[in-house]
C-alpha cells in the first residue's frame, strides 16, 4: 500500500503521530501498511515499558492512514479499537505495526493490526474499525 501522500500530509501538521515518533512505510501489498514507533519517554509507562495507550494510538493511526490511502478525498475516523497486549516492549526498543484490512465496505473498514518488538515477537494484537464518509465541501 502506497502511503507517500499520507506521510506528506501527516508530516505537514503537528499531530499525535509526529509527537510519538511514528514512521509510516509503504508496502508492495495493496491491503497492508506498516509503521514503526520507538519505545521512549513519549511512549513508555513510568517503569520503562511501552504504554498500551501508545500502542493503541499506533494501531489506530496506522489503520486510519490505510483507510485514507484506500479512499482518497474521504474522511476516515476510528470508531472502535480493541486490543490484547500479550508481551512487553521495553524502553530503547522500537515496535513495528503491520495492518491488514480484513473487511472493506463503503462506510466501514476493519483492520487487523499486529504490533511486534524488534525481535519480531508479538506485543499486541489490535482490531480497528474505521468509519468512512465523504469529506464536507464548503
Buried (B, 14 or more C-beta within 10 A) or exposed (E): BEBEEBBEEBEEEEEBBEEBBBEBBBBEEEBBBBBBBBBBEEBBBEEEBBBBEBBBBBBBBBBBBBBBBBBEEEBBEBEEBEBEBEBBBEBEBBBBBBBBBEEBEEEBBBBBBBBBBBEEEEBBBBBBBBBBEEEEEE
